[in-house]
Amino acid sequence: MAAFALVVLPCAVTKSSLTGQPYVANFIFTTCRTVCPLLTAKMVRLQRELADVPVRFISFSVDPEHDTSDVLAAYARQWNPGERRWLLLETTALGLDELARGFRITAQRTDGGIDAVLHSAVFLLVDERGEVRGVYDSESPQDFQALSRGVRTLLGQEAPPPGQARSGQRLFHE
């Protein structure tokens, strides 16, 4: 897999450097006006639900033309500044193509319209070896609950009883 510059660290991130700890991944871009703010709100909600779980969260940018490490760092500070397990990774055009093929997602520039990039709106659960263990529809409340349970199951933890978690849409509006 191609290298991706990490927002916080001045080094490249590769598939092999991501192995060793499970992670939840999604695909966003910071100038998106449609699905990305909801995807990010759901990622933040998941981070809060799994506050006691040793899992990483990775948001891959699908807009290499705009989303630099500085832009992504500002985006992370806006959404969840204290979350140290969340990596927002920039890509290159070539790296994005390889990323999309590797994860079997869609990510392509559009001819204009509301958003600059058309991309998959899924969450992926990736195990410590770098293998995708599940693909979860971001629009499905059942899939979102299954993702949270899947993380805990992957780590051999029992899921806590249902709580008062706020929806991704509510977090977005807050």
C-alpha positions as CSV (number, residue, x, y, z in Angstrom):
1,M,0.0,0.0,0.0
2,A,1.3,3.5,-0.7
3,A,2.6,5.8,2.0
4,F,0.4,8.4,3.6
5,A,1.6,11.4,5.5
6,L,0.4,11.5,9.1
7,V,-1.2,14.6,10.4
8,V,0.7,14.8,13.6
9,L,3.9,13.0,12.9
10,P,6.4,14.1,10.2
11,C,6.7,10.6,8.8
12,A,5.0,8.3,6.3
13,V,2.3,5.9,7.3
14,T,2.2,2.6,5.4
15,K,0.0,-0.5,5.6
16,S,2.8,-2.3,7.6
17,S,3.1,0.7,10.0
18,L,-0.6,0.4,10.8
19,T,-0.3,-3.3,11.8
20,G,-0.2,-4.3,15.4
21,Q,-3.4,-2.7,16.6
22,P,-6.9,-2.9,15.2
23,Y,-8.5,0.2,13.7
24,V,-11.7,1.6,12.4
25,A,-11.3,3.4,9.1
26,N,-13.4,5.8,7.1
27,F,-13.0,8.1,4.1
28,I,-13.7,11.8,4.2
29,F,-12.6,15.2,2.9
30,T,-12.6,18.4,4.8
31,T,-14.5,20.6,2.2
32,C,-17.4,18.0,1.8
33,R,-20.8,19.5,2.3
34,T,-22.8,16.3,2.2
35,V,-21.9,13.0,3.9
36,C,-18.5,13.7,5.4
37,P,-19.6,15.8,8.4
38,L,-22.0,13.0,9.3
39,L,-19.3,10.4,8.9
40,T,-17.0,12.4,11.1
41,A,-19.7,12.9,13.7
42,K,-20.3,9.1,13.7
43,M,-16.5,8.5,14.0
44,V,-16.4,10.9,17.0
45,R,-19.4,9.1,18.6
46,L,-17.7,5.8,18.1
47,Q,-14.5,7.1,19.7
48,R,-16.6,8.2,22.8
49,E,-18.4,4.8,22.9
50,L,-15.1,3.0,22.8
51,A,-13.2,5.3,25.1
52,D,-11.9,2.4,27.2
53,V,-10.9,0.2,24.2
54,P,-7.4,0.1,22.7
55,V,-8.3,0.6,19.1
56,R,-7.2,3.3,16.6
57,F,-9.4,5.4,14.4
58,I,-8.2,6.4,11.0
59,S,-9.9,8.8,8.6
60,F,-8.3,8.7,5.1
61,S,-8.7,11.9,3.1
62,V,-10.0,11.3,-0.4
63,D,-9.0,14.9,-1.6
64,P,-5.3,15.0,-2.0
65,E,-5.5,18.3,-3.8
66,H,-6.9,20.1,-0.8
67,D,-6.4,18.1,2.4
68,T,-2.9,18.8,3.6
69,S,-1.6,17.7,7.0
70,D,-2.2,21.2,8.3
71,V,-5.8,21.2,7.0
72,L,-6.5,17.8,8.5
73,A,-5.0,18.8,11.8
74,A,-7.3,21.8,12.0
75,Y,-10.2,19.5,11.1
76,A,-9.3,17.1,13.9
77,R,-9.0,20.0,16.4
78,Q,-12.5,21.2,15.4
79,W,-14.2,17.8,15.8
80,N,-12.4,16.0,18.7
81,P,-9.2,17.7,19.8
82,G,-8.4,15.4,22.7
83,E,-8.6,12.1,20.9
84,R,-5.1,10.7,20.6
85,R,-6.1,7.5,18.9
86,W,-7.5,9.2,15.8
87,L,-5.3,9.7,12.8
88,L,-6.3,11.8,9.8
89,L,-4.2,10.8,6.9
90,E,-3.5,12.8,3.7
91,T,-3.0,11.0,0.4
92,T,-1.5,11.6,-3.0
93,A,-3.4,11.1,-6.2
94,L,-1.5,7.8,-6.8
95,G,-1.7,6.8,-3.2
96,L,-5.5,7.4,-3.2
97,D,-5.9,5.2,-6.3
98,E,-4.0,2.4,-4.5
99,L,-5.9,2.9,-1.3
100,A,-9.2,2.7,-3.1
101,R,-8.2,-0.5,-4.8
102,G,-6.8,-2.0,-1.6
103,F,-9.9,-1.3,0.5
104,R,-12.2,-1.8,-2.5
105,I,-13.9,1.5,-2.1
106,T,-14.9,4.3,-4.5
107,A,-13.0,7.6,-4.5
108,Q,-13.0,9.7,-7.6
109,R,-13.1,13.4,-8.4
110,T,-16.4,14.7,-9.9
111,D,-17.0,17.2,-12.6
112,G,-18.3,19.7,-10.1
113,G,-21.6,19.9,-8.3
114,I,-22.0,19.9,-4.6
115,D,-18.8,18.0,-3.7
116,A,-15.4,17.6,-5.4
117,V,-15.1,13.9,-4.7
118,L,-17.5,10.9,-4.9
119,H,-16.5,8.3,-2.3
120,S,-17.7,5.3,-0.3
121,A,-19.5,6.2,3.0
122,V,-18.5,3.1,4.9
123,F,-16.6,2.2,8.0
124,L,-14.1,-0.6,7.9
125,L,-13.0,-2.7,10.9
126,V,-9.3,-3.8,10.3
127,D,-7.6,-6.3,12.5
128,E,-4.1,-6.1,13.9
129,R,-2.7,-7.9,10.8
130,G,-4.2,-5.3,8.5
131,E,-7.0,-7.5,7.3
132,V,-10.5,-6.0,6.8
133,R,-12.8,-7.9,9.2
134,G,-16.0,-6.0,8.4
135,V,-17.5,-3.3,6.2
136,Y,-20.3,-1.3,7.8
137,D,-22.8,1.0,6.1
138,S,-22.6,4.4,7.7
139,E,-26.3,5.0,7.0
140,S,-27.5,1.9,9.0
141,P,-28.0,2.3,12.7
142,Q,-27.8,-1.5,13.0
143,D,-24.5,-1.6,11.2
144,F,-23.2,1.2,13.5
145,Q,-24.1,-0.9,16.5
146,A,-22.6,-3.9,14.9
147,L,-19.3,-2.0,14.3
148,S,-19.1,-1.1,18.0
149,R,-19.7,-4.7,19.0
150,G,-17.3,-5.9,16.4
151,V,-14.5,-3.8,17.8
152,R,-15.0,-5.2,21.2
153,T,-15.4,-8.8,19.9
154,L,-12.2,-8.5,17.9
155,L,-10.4,-7.4,21.1
156,G,-12.0,-10.1,23.2
157,Q,-14.1,-7.6,25.3
158,E,-17.7,-7.8,26.2
159,A,-19.9,-5.0,25.0
160,P,-21.3,-2.8,27.8
161,P,-25.0,-2.5,28.3
162,P,-26.8,0.0,26.0
163,G,-26.2,3.6,27.2
164,Q,-27.3,7.1,26.4
165,A,-25.1,7.5,23.3
166,R,-26.0,10.4,21.1
167,S,-26.5,9.9,17.4
168,G,-24.0,11.0,14.8
169,Q,-26.5,13.5,13.4
170,R,-27.0,15.0,16.9
171,L,-23.2,15.3,17.4
172,F,-22.9,17.0,14.0
173,H,-25.5,19.6,15.0
174,E,-23.8,20.2,18.3
